[in-house]
Amino acid sequence: METSDKHIILHNINLAKNLLTDMKKAGIIDDKQVGKLTSSLSDVYMNLSKPLIVTLVGPFSSGKTTFINAIIQERVLPERILPCTGMVCKIGYCDSHLKIQYLENGVKIKKEIRVDELRSFVDISDPAYRSRGIGDVLEIFHKNDFCAKDIVLVDTPGFNDPNFQDDMTNRALEKADAVIYCMSAIHAYSNTDVEKIKNLHQRKIDSIFYVVGFMDILHSNDSDTGSDEIVSFKKMITNKLASHTSLGEDGVFFVSAIDEFNKISKKTCILDDNGIEKVRIKLWKYLQDNRMPIKMKNARNHLSKIETRLEKKIKAELNSKKNEMSVYEKNIISNQRNKEDAKKCMEAISNSCAAYEEEVYSFVRVQIETELQNIMDNMDKWVDEVFDYTSIISLSMFKSGEIQEKIDVIQRRSAEKIQKTIRERIIPYINTSTNKLQADIQHLVEKYIIVVNLENNQSVSSVALHLNVKESPLYPSFSPLPLAATLVMLEKSAIGITALSFAPLVGILAALGLGMGLGIFQQKRIKRRMITSIKEQLQSYSLVSRYVNAIMDSIQWKDSISQITSSLSKSVVKCDKHIDLLKKERDALVIDINRITEIENEREHLFGSIN
């Protein structure tokens, strides 16, 4: 059974080492941690074959050292009423009478100690004593029956020793297989005892023997403390301590270690059941009979402690990865929202610009069309004002250049009318509409708050729209009516004079006035033809479209809008790239989380079978 249990422990330890390898691959622990944990696992198995470590603890001056001397039946360790044990002392077995050696930090043997030097190492009251490190140990090998079969006694500094911290004792308890807790009958089950016993249970140490010493002091005062009171005292303390050990009442002893040396016999009626010799035999028999169960339980306890460490590391890494995953998910959602907001913002800007352009275009076209119609309506009046037909007909030497000058007058009047409309109605309207567009776009950008979280935070802000109307290239002037076209106009007005198609304009007018003697009817007909020709010329140039297009092209707003939409477009692209990157990193995290979850399941299965 013993061999089988050890094989099970070894098998589980090997599985635990494999778990460490998996944890290292997953980045949960590093090489240094793997080394320490592997060493701890190996120590668990090796400890199964090592001597039983029985550690004595208790408040200072509780009789630990005296009890050890009584157990090994020789005063090897110095005894004092005041705090004296200044370091951890291990007492083991050897064939020679006595061998003492000093280990610094539990590893390196510094020197062998002579018996006469022993007090200077452990007794803090000795003038030659010097302070020891937490890991320093004094090993005493002594030929005694109690330690003969693989039992090592460990004496520790007392709890609440004003000269020492409890670190030495706590470190010694880490390797304890069983504990003998010593307390004085005078202060039995004090608050300090209750606190330290609770700590032993937290360490999962179940094999605890309670030794209530200095019973001889109570007995020596039997005039004040009768036998019945002592029996009641023992019963009360036994009831309190029995619940704190797996041995129950069998784990509670009342002794007077001094009796072992002073051979006090007159009080044996009280100490009979629990004299030192009987205590020694009970302790030794229990330890020998339960060696492997104690070792196995302690092995499981140590594995449980290792499991707790591994569980904390695994869960900490798992929680860290999950928190990291949450951050990635939030960033992905944030970037997706930014991307959608950027698209919505671009669409809203596009709609605003389209509405702006349509409204401005319609307004400008209506204004130009209205003004050109006014020009047409005033053409009769302007022709009458510019042309004097009576004087033209009576003029014998009418110059063709003068006709062109008069036509230029009509052209200038028309251009001035249109320019006035543009200046007084169209430009103010465009400025108002453009300012509104700028405000709308500013509002849209602020509404969507486009922020792209990349390596450096970048934000899209509205660029101020610089909307200026350039007057010089905006207004196309009327091109002078070509002379040939004017001749054609006049030719169409003449009756029977087609033969003079290429004659100078002055000659045509002279022929009309002198050769044929034109009357009022013919003059009016020429006027109508001239007006009609001018109107046809105006219409033939598509002046409405030309003016409207020129005005729309001259408004400098699209470059500013392009800067905003370009920034938004870049934001969309960057969001897409960032989302792709985040998703890749998130997917890698998912793999890590799944792997760590598998490791956690492996840990639960492994240590579940051990416990």
C-alpha positions in Angstrom: 0.0 0.0 0.0 2.8 2.4 0.9 4.6 1.8 -2.4 1.3 2.2 -4.3 0.6 5.5 -2.6 4.0 6.8 -3.4 3.6 5.8 -7.1 0.3 7.7 -7.3 1.9 10.8 -5.8 4.9 10.4 -8.2 2.5 10.0 -11.2 0.5 13.1 -10.2 3.7 15.1 -9.6 4.9 14.2 -13.1 1.5 15.3 -14.5 1.9 18.6 -12.5 5.3 19.1 -14.1 3.7 18.7 -17.5 1.2 21.3 -16.5 4.0 23.6 -15.7 5.4 23.1 -19.2 2.0 24.0 -20.7 1.8 27.1 -18.4 5.2 28.2 -19.6 4.2 27.8 -23.2 1.1 29.8 -22.6 3.2 32.6 -21.0 1.6 32.2 -17.6 5.0 31.5 -15.9 8.6 32.0 -16.8 11.6 29.8 -16.7 12.6 30.9 -13.2 9.1 30.2 -11.8 9.0 26.8 -13.6 12.3 25.9 -11.9 11.1 26.9 -8.4 7.8 25.0 -8.8 9.4 22.0 -10.3 11.9 21.9 -7.4 8.9 22.2 -4.9 7.2 19.3 -6.6 10.3 17.2 -6.5 10.7 18.0 -2.8 7.2 16.7 -2.2 8.1 13.3 -3.5 11.5 13.2 -1.9 10.0 14.1 1.5 8.0 10.9 1.4 11.2 8.9 2.0 12.8 11.4 4.4 12.6 11.2 8.2 9.5 12.5 9.9 10.0 16.2 10.8 8.4 16.9 14.2 8.6 20.6 15.0 8.1 22.0 18.5 6.5 25.4 18.7 4.9 27.5 21.4 5.3 30.8 23.3 8.8 31.5 24.6 9.5 29.9 28.0 6.8 27.3 27.4 9.3 24.4 28.0 10.0 23.3 24.4 13.7 22.9 25.0 13.2 21.2 28.3 10.7 18.8 26.7 13.2 17.9 23.9 15.9 17.2 26.4 13.5 15.0 28.3 12.5 13.1 25.1 16.1 12.4 24.1 16.9 11.8 27.8 19.9 14.1 27.9 20.4 17.8 28.5 21.9 18.6 25.1 20.1 22.0 24.6 20.6 24.8 27.1 17.4 25.5 29.2 16.4 28.8 30.7 13.3 30.4 32.1 13.9 33.5 30.0 13.9 33.4 26.1 17.0 31.5 25.1 16.7 29.6 21.8 18.1 32.0 19.2 17.9 29.8 16.1 16.3 26.7 14.7 17.8 23.5 16.1 17.4 20.1 14.5 18.0 17.0 16.6 18.5 13.8 14.6 20.0 10.4 15.2 23.6 9.2 14.8 25.6 6.2 16.0 28.1 8.3 17.8 27.2 10.1 21.0 27.0 13.6 19.7 27.8 15.5 16.6 26.9 19.2 16.0 27.2 21.3 12.9 26.1 24.8 11.8 24.4 25.5 8.5 24.2 29.0 7.2 21.0 29.7 5.3 20.2 26.0 5.4 22.7 25.1 2.8 26.4 25.6 3.4 28.1 23.8 6.3 30.1 26.5 8.0 31.8 24.5 10.7 31.3 21.7 13.2 30.5 22.8 16.7 32.0 21.4 19.9 29.7 20.7 22.8 31.2 23.5 24.9 30.4 26.0 22.0 26.8 25.0 21.8 25.5 27.5 24.3 27.0 30.4 22.4 25.0 29.4 19.3 21.6 29.1 20.8 21.6 30.9 24.2 21.1 34.6 23.5 22.2 35.4 27.1 25.6 33.9 26.4 28.3 36.7 25.9 29.6 34.9 22.8 26.1 34.8 21.1 25.7 36.6 17.8 22.5 37.1 15.8 21.7 34.4 13.2 20.0 34.6 9.9 16.5 33.3 9.3 17.8 30.4 7.2 20.6 29.4 9.7 20.2 26.0 11.3 22.0 24.2 14.0 22.0 20.4 13.4 22.6 18.1 16.4 23.0 14.4 15.8 22.5 12.4 19.0 22.3 8.8 19.8 18.8 8.3 21.3 16.0 5.9 20.9 13.3 8.4 20.0 15.1 9.6 16.9 16.5 6.2 16.0 13.9 5.3 13.4 13.9 8.4 11.1 12.5 11.0 13.4 13.9 14.5 13.5 13.0 16.9 16.3 13.1 20.7 15.5 13.3 23.2 18.3 12.2 26.8 17.3 12.4 30.3 18.9 9.3 31.0 21.0 6.3 32.9 19.7 6.3 36.6 20.8 10.0 36.4 21.7 11.0 40.1 22.0 14.4 39.2 20.6 13.1 37.5 17.4 10.4 37.7 14.8 8.3 34.6 14.1 10.0 34.2 10.6 12.3 31.4 11.8 9.4 29.4 13.3 7.1 30.0 10.4 9.9 28.8 8.0 10.4 25.7 10.1 6.7 24.9 10.0 6.7 24.8 6.2 8.6 21.5 6.3 6.9 20.0 9.4 5.2 16.6 9.2 3.8 16.9 12.7 3.8 19.5 15.4 4.3 19.4 19.2 2.7 22.5 20.6 4.1 23.3 24.0 2.3 25.6 26.5 2.7 26.4 30.1 0.1 25.1 32.6 0.2 28.6 34.1 -0.9 30.3 30.9 -2.6 27.4 29.1 -4.8 28.2 26.1 -4.0 31.9 26.1 -4.9 34.3 23.4 -1.5 33.7 21.8 -2.1 30.0 21.9 -5.5 30.4 20.2 -4.1 32.6 17.5 -1.1 30.3 16.8 -3.2 27.1 16.8 -5.5 28.8 14.2 -2.5 29.5 12.1 -1.5 25.8 12.2 -4.9 24.8 10.9 -4.5 27.3 8.1 -1.3 25.5 7.2 -3.4 22.3 7.1 -1.3 20.7 9.8 -3.5 18.1 11.4 -1.0 15.9 13.3 -0.7 18.2 16.3 0.3 17.1 19.8 -0.4 19.5 22.7 2.0 19.3 25.6 0.9 21.3 28.7 4.1 21.6 30.7 5.1 22.8 34.2 2.4 20.7 35.8 4.9 20.2 38.7 4.4 23.9 39.5 0.6 23.4 39.9 1.2 20.2 41.9 3.8 21.8 44.2 1.1 24.3 45.2 -1.4 21.6 46.2 -2.2 23.5 49.4 -3.9 26.1 47.1 -4.7 23.8 44.2 -6.2 20.5 45.2 -6.2 17.3 43.2 -9.8 17.8 42.1 -9.1 21.2 40.8 -6.1 19.9 38.8 -8.2 17.1 37.3 -10.9 19.7 36.4 -8.2 21.9 34.9 -6.9 19.0 32.8 -10.4 18.1 31.6 -11.2 21.7 30.6 -7.9 22.2 28.7 -8.3 18.7 27.1 -11.8 19.6 25.8 -10.5 22.8 24.3 -7.5 21.4 22.6 -8.9 18.0 21.5 -11.0 19.7 18.8 -7.8 21.2 17.3 -6.0 18.0 16.5 -6.9 14.9 14.4 -5.8 12.8 17.4 -8.5 14.1 19.7 -7.9 13.6 23.4 -5.0 11.3 22.6 -3.1 14.3 21.3 -3.2 16.2 24.6 -0.5 15.5 27.3 0.2 17.0 30.7 3.8 16.7 31.9 6.5 18.0 34.1 9.6 17.6 32.1 11.7 18.5 35.1 10.4 15.4 36.8 12.3 13.3 34.3 15.6 14.6 35.6 14.8 15.4 39.3 13.0 12.0 39.7 10.1 13.7 41.6 8.0 10.8 42.7 5.8 12.1 45.5 3.3 13.6 42.9 3.0 10.6 40.6 -0.6 10.1 41.6 -1.4 13.1 39.4 1.2 12.7 36.7 0.9 9.0 36.5 -1.2 8.8 33.3 0.9 11.3 31.4 4.4 11.0 32.7 7.3 11.8 30.4 8.1 8.2 29.7 4.5 7.4 28.8 4.3 10.5 26.6 7.6 9.5 24.9 6.2 6.1 24.1 2.8 7.3 22.9 4.4 9.9 20.7 6.9 7.5 19.2 4.4 4.8 18.6 1.9 7.1 16.9 4.6 8.6 14.7 5.9 5.1 13.7 2.4 3.7 13.1 1.2 6.6 11.1 4.4 7.6 9.3 3.1 7.0 5.8 -0.4 8.5 6.4 1.2 11.6 7.9 3.7 11.8 5.0 0.9 11.3 2.4 -1.4 13.8 4.0 1.4 16.4 4.1 2.4 15.6 0.5 -1.2 16.3 -0.5 -1.2 19.5 1.6 2.0 20.7 -0.1 0.5 19.8 -3.5 -2.6 21.7 -2.5 -0.5 24.7 -1.7 1.3 24.4 -5.0 -2.1 24.0 -6.7 -3.3 27.2 -5.0 -0.3 29.1 -6.4 -0.9 27.7 -9.9 -4.6 28.4 -9.7 -3.9 32.0 -8.8 -1.5 32.4 -11.7 -3.7 30.7 -14.2 -6.8 32.7 -13.2 -4.9 35.9 -13.0 -3.6 35.3 -16.5 -7.1 34.3 -17.7 -8.7 37.4 -16.2 -6.0 39.5 -17.6 -6.6 38.1 -21.1 -10.4 38.5 -20.7 -9.9 42.1 -19.6 -7.7 42.6 -22.6 -10.3 41.0 -24.8 -12.9 43.4 -23.4 -10.7 46.3 -24.3 -10.3 45.0 -27.9 -14.0 44.5 -28.2 -14.7 48.0 -27.0 -12.1 49.4 -29.4 -13.6 47.4 -32.3 -17.1 48.7 -31.5 -15.7 52.2 -31.1 -13.9 52.1 -34.4 -16.9 50.6 -36.2 -19.1 53.4 -34.7 -16.5 56.0 -35.8 -16.5 54.5 -39.3 -20.3 54.5 -39.5 -20.4 58.1 -38.2 -17.8 59.2 -40.7 -19.9 57.7 -43.5 -23.1 59.2 -42.2 -21.3 62.5 -41.9 -20.1 62.3 -45.5 -23.5 61.4 -46.7 -25.1 64.3 -44.7 -22.5 66.7 -46.1 -23.1 65.4 -49.6 -26.8 66.0 -49.2 -26.3 69.4 -47.8 -24.0 70.4 -50.7 -26.4 69.0 -53.3 -29.3 70.9 -51.7 -27.1 74.0 -51.6 -26.0 73.7 -55.2 -29.6 73.1 -56.4 -31.0 76.0 -54.5 -28.3 78.4 -55.6 -28.5 77.2 -59.2 -32.3 77.6 -59.3 -32.1 81.1 -57.8 -29.3 82.3 -60.1 -31.0 80.9 -63.2 -34.3 82.6 -62.3 -32.6 85.9 -61.7 -30.6 85.7 -65.0 -33.7 84.6 -67.0 -35.8 87.4 -65.5 -33.2 90.0 -66.2 -32.7 88.8 -69.8 -36.4 89.0 -70.3 -36.4 92.6 -69.0 -33.6 93.3 -71.6 -35.8 91.8 -74.3 -38.8 93.8 -73.2 -36.7 97.1 -73.3 -35.1 96.3 -76.7 -37.6 98.4 -78.7 -37.0 101.4 -76.5 -33.2 101.0 -76.6 -33.2 100.7 -80.4 -35.4 103.8 -80.7 -33.0 105.7 -78.4 -29.9 104.6 -80.2 -31.0 104.6 -83.8 -32.5 107.7 -85.5 -33.9 106.3 -88.8 -34.7 109.7 -90.4 -31.2 110.9 -89.9 -29.8 107.6 -91.0 -31.7 107.7 -94.3 -30.9 111.3 -95.0 -27.2 110.7 -94.3 -25.4 110.3 -97.6 -22.1 109.3 -96.1 -23.1 106.9 -93.2 -20.1 105.1 -91.8 -20.4 101.4 -91.0 -18.4 101.9 -87.8 -21.1 104.1 -86.4 -23.6 101.3 -86.6 -21.2 99.0 -84.7 -20.9 101.7 -82.0 -24.6 102.0 -81.6 -24.9 98.2 -81.3 -22.2 98.3 -78.7 -24.3 100.7 -76.7 -27.1 98.2 -76.6 -24.7 95.5 -75.6 -23.3 97.5 -72.7 -26.7 98.4 -71.4 -27.6 94.7 -71.4 -24.4 93.7 -69.6 -24.8 96.5 -67.0 -28.3 95.3 -66.3 -27.2 91.7 -65.7 -24.2 92.8 -63.7 -26.4 94.9 -61.5 -28.7 91.9 -60.9 -25.7 89.8 -60.0 -24.2 92.4 -57.7 -27.4 93.4 -55.9 -29.4 90.1 -55.7 -27.3 87.1 -56.7 -24.1 87.7 -54.7 -25.9 88.5 -51.4 -28.0 85.4 -51.8 -25.0 83.2 -52.5 -23.1 84.6 -49.5 -26.1 83.9 -47.2 -26.6 80.4 -48.6 -22.9 79.6 -48.4 -22.7 80.8 -44.7 -25.6 78.5 -44.0 -23.9 75.6 -45.7 -20.7 76.2 -43.7 -22.7 76.3 -40.4 -24.6 73.1 -41.4 -21.3 71.3 -42.1 -19.8 72.5 -38.9 -22.8 71.2 -37.0 -22.6 67.8 -38.8 -18.9 67.3 -38.0 -19.5 68.3 -34.4 -22.6 66.1 -34.2 -20.8 62.9 -35.3 -17.5 63.7 -33.3 -15.3 61.7 -35.6 -12.4 60.4 -33.6 -10.2 57.6 -34.9 -8.1 55.9 -32.3 -4.9 54.9 -34.0 -1.3 55.1 -33.0 -1.8 58.8 -32.5 -5.3 60.1 -31.9 -6.6 61.9 -34.9 -9.7 64.0 -35.2 -11.6 65.4 -38.2 -12.5 69.0 -37.8 -14.5 71.2 -40.2 -12.3 73.3 -42.4 -13.5 76.9 -42.6 -15.1 77.4 -46.0 -13.6 80.2 -48.0 -16.4 81.2 -50.3 -15.5 84.2 -52.4 -17.2 85.4 -55.6 -14.7 86.6 -58.1 -16.3 89.3 -60.1 -13.9 89.8 -63.0 -14.1 86.3 -64.6 -17.7 85.8 -63.3 -19.6 87.9 -65.8 -19.1 87.1 -69.5 -19.5 90.2 -71.7 -21.5 90.2 -74.8 -19.4 89.4 -77.8 -19.7 92.0 -80.5 -22.1 91.0 -83.1 -20.1 90.1 -86.2 -20.3 92.5 -89.1 -21.3 89.7 -91.5 -24.2 88.8 -89.2 -25.3 92.4 -89.1 -25.3 92.5 -92.8 -27.4 89.4 -93.0 -29.8 90.9 -90.6 -30.1 94.0 -92.8 -30.2 92.0 -95.9 -33.2 90.0 -94.6 -34.9 93.3 -93.9 -34.4 94.7 -97.4 -36.8 94.0 -100.3 -35.2 93.0 -103.5 -31.6 94.0 -102.7 -30.0 90.5 -102.4 -27.4 91.5 -105.0 -25.8 93.8 -102.4 -25.1 91.1 -99.9 -21.4 91.9 -99.7 -21.6 95.6 -100.0 -20.5 97.8 -97.1 -23.1 98.5 -94.5 -23.1 102.2 -95.3 -23.8 101.4 -99.0 -26.7 99.2 -98.0 -28.3 101.9 -95.9 -27.7 104.5 -98.6 -29.2 102.3 -101.3 -32.2 101.7 -99.0 -32.7 105.4 -98.3 -31.8 107.1 -101.6 -32.4 104.5 -104.3 -35.8 103.2 -103.2 -37.1 106.1 -101.2 -38.1 104.0 -98.1 -41.2 105.0 -96.4 -42.4 104.8 -92.8 -43.6 101.2 -93.3 -40.2 100.1 -94.6 -38.4 101.9 -91.8 -40.5 100.2 -89.1 -39.9 96.9 -90.8 -36.2 97.5 -90.7 -36.5 98.4 -87.0 -38.4 95.2 -86.3 -35.9 93.2 -88.2 -33.0 94.7 -86.4 -34.7 94.2 -83.0 -35.6 90.6 -83.9 -32.0 90.0 -85.1 -30.5 91.4 -81.9 -32.8 89.2 -79.8 -32.0 86.2 -81.9 -28.3 87.0 -81.4 -28.8 87.2 -77.6 -30.7 83.9 -77.5 -28.3 82.1 -79.9 -25.4 82.6 -77.4 -27.3 80.6 -74.6 -26.5 83.5 -72.3 -28.7 82.1 -69.5 -26.7 78.9 -69.2 -23.4 80.7 -69.8 -24.1 83.2 -67.0 -25.4 80.6 -64.6 -22.5 78.2 -65.2 -20.0 80.9 -64.9 -21.5 82.1 -61.6 -21.6 78.6 -60.1 -18.1 77.8 -61.2 -16.8 81.0 -59.6 -18.0 80.1 -56.1 -14.9 78.7 -54.3 -16.5 76.2 -51.9 -15.8 72.7 -53.3 -12.1 72.7 -52.3 -13.0 73.3 -48.7 -15.7 70.7 -48.7 -13.2 68.3 -50.3 -10.8 68.8 -47.5 -13.4 67.7 -45.0 -14.7 64.7 -47.0 -11.1 63.7 -47.8 -10.4 63.6 -44.0 -13.5 61.6 -43.4 -12.7 59.2 -46.2 -9.2 58.7 -44.7 -10.8 58.2 -41.3 -13.0 55.4 -42.8 -9.9 53.7 -44.3 -8.0 54.0 -41.1 -10.9 52.7 -39.1 -11.1 49.7 -41.4 -7.4 49.1 -41.0 -7.5 49.5 -37.3 -10.6 47.2 -37.0 -8.8 44.5 -39.0 -5.7 44.8 -36.8 -7.9 44.7 -33.6 -9.7 41.7 -34.9 -6.5 39.8 -35.6 -5.2 40.6 -32.1 -8.6 39.7 -30.6 -8.6 36.4 -32.5 -5.1 35.7 -31.2 -6.4 36.5 -27.7 -9.3 34.0 -28.2 -6.8 31.3 -28.9 -4.8 32.3 -25.8 -7.9 32.3 -23.7 -9.0 28.9 -25.0 -5.6 27.5 -24.3 -5.5 28.9 -20.8 -9.0 27.6 -20.2 -7.8 24.1 -21.2 -4.9 24.5 -18.8 -7.3 25.5 -16.0 -9.4 22.4 -16.7 -6.3 20.3 -16.7 -5.3 21.7 -13.3 -8.8 21.1 -11.9 -8.8 17.5 -13.1 -5.2 16.8 -11.9 -5.5 18.2 -8.4 -9.1 17.0 -8.1 -7.8 13.5 -8.3 -5.0 14.2 -5.8 -7.3 15.6 -3.2 
